[in-house]
Every structure is written in C-alpha cells, then in structure tokens.
Amino acid sequence: MDELRLADDICRRLEGIPLAIELAAAQAAQYTLPQLAGMLERAQGWLGVADAPLRRHRSLRAAVGAGYALCGTAERTVWARLSVFAGSFDEDAAAYVCSGGGLDAQDVPASLARLVLASVLEPVRDPGGVLAPRYRMPAAVRGFGAERLQSAGETAAAVSRHLYWYGHVASTAHHLWSSGLHEQAVALVRDEEADLRAALAGEPSATDPVSTTLAVAVDLWFWWAVCGHAEEGRALLRRLLPLVRPETRMYGQALWLAGWLAVCAGAPVGEAAELLGRAWRVAVFAGDDATVGRVSHVLGALALADGRTERAIAYLRTAADTIPVHAEHGPPVAVSLALLAVAEAGVRPTEAWRSVRRASAGPQARHDVWTRSMTLYAQAFVDHLRGRRSRAWRRAHKALAGAVGVAEAAAPRGPTGSGGSAPDVAGAAVQERVVAVLTGPPGAALIRQLIAAIESGPPPMREVGTRVSERGGDPAPRSEHAPAPPTPGAP
C-alpha cells in the first residue's frame, strides 16, 4: 500500500503528463520510490532516457524546450515571467507581473491565449465563461521558465512585482472581510492561497523590505485566526518579527497578532503574554489605540477563561473604550463589548445589558455577520440570566445561523483535483473554542449549549448571585442552569 501511495503521489506531481510518467518509470530501476518522489518535488526537468527515438523525447526539459523554440519573443518573455506564480492566476495578475522591459500590459492577454494554444498554460476556468479566466502552468513548464528567467537576469524584478501584486490581493481580502463580505474574502484568499504563501515565503531584499511582507501577513489576520490557519500564521510572524524595525506601528500590530495566534495555536500562556506585553509597549509609544485596545481584549478573554471575572471586566472595558469604531486589522469594538457583557452578566446585570446595547448599536453589528453573531450570543446570554426565555431563545438561534454561515465560509476545501478530503474534526473543535473566546462568532457548539440551557428553563433567581472564585476572589455567576461564558476550554 505504501508503494501504491508513493506511485500515486509521483503521478500527481507529474500532473498526469504521459511523457513525464514514462520517463519517471524508467528511473524506477535506479532510484527507490521515496527517493524519486523527493527528487521530483524539487525539480522535474532532469527526467530523461538516452535511447528515445525522438530527440525531444530524451528528456522532459528537451520536450518543453521544443515548445519554447516555437514561441515568439513576447510569448517567451511572458512564459519566463509567469514562472514566479506558484498556483493559478488571472489576466490582471499576469499583466502586472509580466509587463515592463519593452512588453506592454495590454499585450499580455494575447500572449496568454497563444501560450494556451501551445499547451504551455492550462485554463482553470472556461475563458468564455461568466467568471474571469484563470490559468495555471504545469510544474515542468514552470521550472523551464524559471531557468530562462534566471538566465535573463530578471528573477529579482519578477519576484518583486509578484510580491507587490499579492500585497494588493491581501489588502483587498482584508477590506472585504472588514466590510462584512466574509465569503468573498475567504474565496479570494483561497483562490490565491498558493501565491500568497509563495510571496510570504520569499526572502527580504533591498527592493522588497521585510516590512512589505509583514504588511501582507497582517492583512491576512482573519485567515490565520478565524479560518483555521493559526499555527501557520504564528510560524510566519516568528520568522519575520526579528527582521523588522521594532518602533513602527506595523511592528506593534504584528506583535499583537502573534500573541493572539499563540493563544489560538495552544501555545503556553507565557509566550502569548510576553508578545502582548511587547505589543502594548510599542503601541503606546506609536499612539496606536486600536492595538492597545486589542491587547486588552485578548488579556480580558484569557482572564475570563481563568475565572478572574473582575480583572476580565477591567481589561474588556479598556478594550471597549480604546478601540476606535472603524479600526482595522482585528476584531471590531463590538466584539469587545459583547464579551464584556458576557463577563458582566452574572455579577452586574444592569451594566451587562448596557454593554450589549452598545455592541448592537455599532455599525459592524448591522452589516457584519461575524460580529452580529457574537452580539446576538451576548444578548441571548444576558436575556437568559434575566429570565427572558423566549427572547433569549430567538436571539440564540439567530446567533447560531450566523455562526454556521461564517463556519461554512471559512471551512477548508480539499486540494484541487483531489476530490477533497475529510474535515479535520479535532482541529475544527480547537479553532471553534478559540473563536469563542477571542473573535466571534462564538461557535455553533457553544451556542447550542446556550440553547439547551435556555430550553431547560430559566435559572433560579436565588442562584443568580455571585460566589467568590477559588482562583482570585473575583465574583462569578453560580447558577447551575446558566451556560458558561465563552472560554478556551468550551466544548
């Protein structure tokens, strides 16, 4: 079975090209399948046999080179410059990356069409369809183009233009998410995921300072934290942060995001606290109120999870009073207000209701499904503790609908052409708990827990008092029928 899987993997790497598979099979006598798979992952042009009847069939590089020889000057230039793309791309991306050096942007689409006819490019979408056409370049063709690009001395320029284009893509996705268009934001990142990863993995240079790459990573904050890629984002920021000037506003935002992702990824609390402390100091000196408030938000969520209710209330109130209404690159202020209401619900019900009204009055709570679901959850939580069962039930079901919608938009897809893969249930559960604490929506499982508590009946009024927490002496709700607030350990 292992050999069958390796053979299948090799055929998939060779993208089903008959000549490539035939040449790879000829190497099976010289290399083991694991060795062959590893070598093909790095490059494919070396595949060849000496006794092929046709010269162009003696190596994969020779076969690709025969097609290159038939192309015109413009097509050769576009071919070489397109080799910097790691995944599929559209005409706008190709025109931006490939133009320059005597090649006008308006000439690139015609070159793309001729490269499709020459089987150098493969259409991913029907060029005559409703959606904008997208193209991809097979690995062997891309490797040959990269060699031509290197020999022309244009690799650095093409890589730089590629990075700046995908910086624009990341910024567009961020603004779509901040506008409440979550499905469109996630779809854009998913379409461009391979090239966004390639852009982020590039080494900084004089023309492409690390701050440019860091800005792309920060723009994708929702992809890392909400869509289940926390560990990837955390590893990326750990690589980039030591290379950035430490006094900039962007550095403070990246430190806060790294601390948040450390919590999302289940890292030790000490690591997250150290990053958040550094982020707070940088943000204070830079005058970045949004980052100061979001540091307080994460600390408040952690304190609430730890049973320190009064400290959580203090942190979350600071966050709610500090984060500007239209702040970018993180959860909006309405999320902090909603979590503040949850923290206050058992100890200060009047203030909790005031906080939840402030959360629902903000602009994000009206157009942003992500924020509205958290706000509705907080309203339902407060209503339940106040004995308003019918209203709490309705709001909890509305919150559930929003949570399911966001979860479906953010759900990972299977690999292209592989028929998909089974969802990672354990990873989804961890991510749901994290979203419950730090961002919103609170996750379908937690909302169903609240619905079950509502349907079991109102909490006895004599029990909706307070008790002294064993951990720090903070008041906390003690009703047996009241659901627990969102915490990292919530199911």
SULVENUR-V405064 format. One record per residue. N is the residue number from 1. SS is DSSP state (H for helix, E for strand, L for the rest). D_LAST is the distance of its C-alpha to the last C-alpha in Angstrom with 1 decimal. Layout:
n = {N/N}
ss = {SS/SS}
d_last = {D_LAST/D_LAST}
//
This chain:
n = {1/2/3/4/5/6/7/8/9/10/11/12/13/14/15/16/17/18/19/20/21/22/23/24/25/26/27/28/29/30/31/32/33/34/35/36/37/38/39/40/41/42/43/44/45/46/47/48/49/50/51/52/53/54/55/56/57/58/59/60/61/62/63/64/65/66/67/68/69/70/71/72/73/74/75/76/77/78/79/80/81/82/83/84/85/86/87/88/89/90/91/92/93/94/95/96/97/98/99/100/101/102/103/104/105/106/107/108/109/110/111/112/113/114/115/116/117/118/119/120/121/122/123/124/125/126/127/128/129/130/131/132/133/134/135/136/137/138/139/140/141/142/143/144/145/146/147/148/149/150/151/152/153/154/155/156/157/158/159/160/161/162/163/164/165/166/167/168/169/170/171/172/173/174/175/176/177/178/179/180/181/182/183/184/185/186/187/188/189/190/191/192/193/194/195/196/197/198/199/200/201/202/203/204/205/206/207/208/209/210/211/212/213/214/215/216/217/218/219/220/221/222/223/224/225/226/227/228/229/230/231/232/233/234/235/236/237/238/239/240/241/242/243/244/245/246/247/248/249/250/251/252/253/254/255/256/257/258/259/260/261/262/263/264/265/266/267/268/269/270/271/272/273/274/275/276/277/278/279/280/281/282/283/284/285/286/287/288/289/290/291/292/293/294/295/296/297/298/299/300/301/302/303/304/305/306/307/308/309/310/311/312/313/314/315/316/317/318/319/320/321/322/323/324/325/326/327/328/329/330/331/332/333/334/335/336/337/338/339/340/341/342/343/344/345/346/347/348/349/350/351/352/353/354/355/356/357/358/359/360/361/362/363/364/365/366/367/368/369/370/371/372/373/374/375/376/377/378/379/380/381/382/383/384/385/386/387/388/389/390/391/392/393/394/395/396/397/398/399/400/401/402/403/404/405/406/407/408/409/410/411/412/413/414/415/416/417/418/419/420/421/422/423/424/425/426/427/428/429/430/431/432/433/434/435/436/437/438/439/440/441/442/443/444/445/446/447/448/449/450/451/452/453/454/455/456/457/458/459/460/461/462/463/464/465/466/467/468/469/470/471/472/473/474/475/476/477/478/479/480/481/482/483/484/485/486/487/488/489/490/491}
ss = {L/H/H/H/H/H/H/H/H/H/H/H/H/L/L/L/L/H/H/H/H/H/H/H/H/H/L/L/L/L/L/L/H/H/H/H/H/H/H/H/H/H/L/L/L/L/L/E/L/L/L/L/L/L/H/H/H/L/E/H/H/H/H/H/H/H/H/H/H/L/L/L/H/H/H/H/H/H/H/H/H/H/L/L/L/L/L/L/E/E/H/H/H/H/H/H/H/H/L/E/L/L/E/L/H/H/H/H/H/H/H/H/H/H/H/H/H/L/L/L/E/E/E/L/L/L/L/L/L/L/L/L/L/E/E/E/E/L/H/H/H/H/H/H/H/H/H/H/H/H/H/L/L/L/H/H/H/H/H/H/H/H/H/H/H/H/H/H/H/H/H/H/H/H/H/H/H/H/L/L/L/H/H/H/H/H/H/H/H/H/H/L/H/H/H/H/H/H/H/H/H/L/L/L/L/L/L/L/L/H/H/H/H/H/H/H/H/H/H/L/H/H/H/H/H/L/L/L/L/H/H/H/H/H/H/H/H/H/H/H/H/L/L/L/L/L/L/L/H/H/H/H/H/H/H/H/H/H/H/H/H/H/H/H/L/L/L/L/H/H/H/H/H/H/H/H/H/H/H/H/H/H/H/H/H/H/L/L/H/H/H/H/H/H/H/H/H/H/H/H/H/H/H/H/H/L/L/L/H/H/H/H/H/H/H/H/H/H/H/H/H/H/L/L/L/L/L/L/L/L/L/L/H/H/H/H/H/H/H/H/H/H/H/H/L/L/L/L/H/H/H/H/H/H/H/H/H/H/H/H/H/L/L/H/H/H/H/L/H/H/H/H/H/H/H/H/H/H/H/H/H/H/H/H/H/L/L/L/H/H/H/H/H/H/H/H/H/H/H/H/H/H/H/H/H/H/H/H/H/H/L/L/L/L/L/L/L/L/L/L/L/L/L/L/H/H/H/H/H/H/H/H/H/H/H/H/H/H/L/L/L/L/L/H/H/H/H/H/H/H/H/H/H/H/H/L/L/L/L/L/H/H/H/L/L/L/E/E/L/L/L/L/L/L/E/E/L/L/L/L/L/L/L/L/L/L/L/L/L/L/L}
d_last = {36.8/36.4/39.7/38.9/35.7/37.8/40.5/38.1/36.7/40.3/41.3/38.3/39.3/42.8/41.5/43.6/47.0/49.6/51.8/48.9/47.7/51.3/51.9/48.6/49.7/53.0/51.2/49.4/52.5/52.3/48.6/45.7/43.0/40.5/43.3/44.1/40.6/40.3/43.7/42.9/39.8/42.1/45.0/46.7/50.1/51.5/51.3/54.9/57.7/61.3/63.0/61.6/64.5/63.4/63.1/60.1/58.3/58.8/55.7/52.7/53.8/57.3/55.9/53.8/56.8/59.1/57.0/57.0/60.8/61.1/59.1/60.8/60.4/57.9/55.7/55.9/54.8/51.9/50.9/51.0/49.0/46.3/45.6/43.3/40.7/38.0/36.7/38.0/39.7/41.5/45.1/44.3/42.6/45.5/48.1/46.8/46.4/49.6/52.0/54.5/57.3/59.6/56.9/56.1/52.7/54.3/55.6/52.3/51.2/54.5/54.0/50.5/52.1/54.8/52.3/50.4/53.7/54.3/51.0/49.9/47.0/44.8/43.8/40.0/40.6/43.8/46.1/47.4/44.1/42.5/40.1/41.7/42.7/40.9/42.4/41.4/43.7/43.6/43.1/46.7/48.1/45.8/47.0/50.6/50.1/48.6/51.7/54.0/52.0/52.4/56.1/56.6/55.1/52.6/49.3/48.4/49.3/47.3/44.2/44.6/44.9/41.9/39.8/41.1/40.4/36.8/36.5/37.6/35.0/32.1/33.6/33.8/30.2/29.2/31.3/30.1/26.5/27.7/29.6/26.6/27.7/24.5/25.3/28.7/27.6/25.2/27.9/30.5/28.6/27.8/31.5/32.6/29.9/32.4/35.0/32.6/31.6/35.3/36.2/33.6/34.7/38.3/40.2/41.4/45.1/47.8/47.4/43.6/42.4/38.9/38.2/38.4/35.8/33.6/34.0/32.7/29.6/28.9/29.6/26.8/24.1/22.0/22.3/21.0/18.2/16.9/18.0/16.5/19.6/18.8/20.3/23.4/24.0/23.6/26.2/28.4/28.5/29.1/32.2/33.5/33.1/35.8/38.3/38.1/40.2/38.1/39.6/38.6/36.1/34.5/34.0/32.1/29.8/29.2/28.4/25.8/24.2/24.3/22.6/19.8/19.5/19.6/16.4/14.8/16.2/14.9/18.5/19.8/19.6/23.4/23.9/22.0/23.9/27.2/26.8/25.9/28.8/31.2/29.9/30.6/34.1/35.0/33.8/35.8/39.0/38.5/38.0/34.7/33.0/30.1/29.1/29.7/27.4/24.6/24.8/24.4/21.4/19.5/20.8/19.8/16.2/16.3/18.2/15.8/13.0/15.6/16.7/19.9/20.0/23.7/23.6/20.7/22.8/25.8/24.3/22.8/26.1/28.0/25.9/26.6/30.2/30.8/29.2/31.9/31.1/31.8/30.6/29.6/27.5/24.2/22.1/24.6/25.3/23.8/20.3/21.3/22.8/19.7/17.5/20.6/20.7/17.1/18.3/21.5/20.4/20.5/23.6/25.7/25.1/28.3/27.4/23.9/25.6/28.1/25.5/23.7/27.2/28.1/25.0/25.9/29.6/29.2/30.3/27.0/25.3/28.0/28.2/24.9/22.1/19.6/20.7/21.4/17.8/16.6/19.7/19.3/15.7/17.5/20.3/18.4/16.6/20.1/21.8/19.6/20.5/24.1/24.2/24.8/22.8/24.5/24.2/20.5/19.8/21.9/20.4/16.8/18.0/19.8/16.9/15.0/18.2/18.4/14.9/15.7/19.1/18.2/15.7/18.7/21.1/19.2/18.4/20.5/23.6/25.4/28.5/31.6/33.7/31.5/30.1/26.6/24.0/20.9/17.7/15.7/12.5/11.2/12.5/11.1/7.5/8.7/10.7/8.4/6.8/10.5/11.8/9.9/11.8/15.0/16.1/14.9/14.3/11.0/9.4/9.9/6.6/6.7/10.3/10.3/8.7/11.7/14.0/13.5/14.3/17.3/18.6/18.6/21.1/21.8/21.0/24.2/26.2/27.3/23.8/22.9/24.8/23.8/23.6/24.3/21.5/22.2/21.6/24.0/25.5/23.7/23.3/19.8/19.0/19.0/18.8/17.1/16.6/15.4/11.7/10.4/11.4/9.5/9.1/8.6/6.3/3.8/0.0}
//
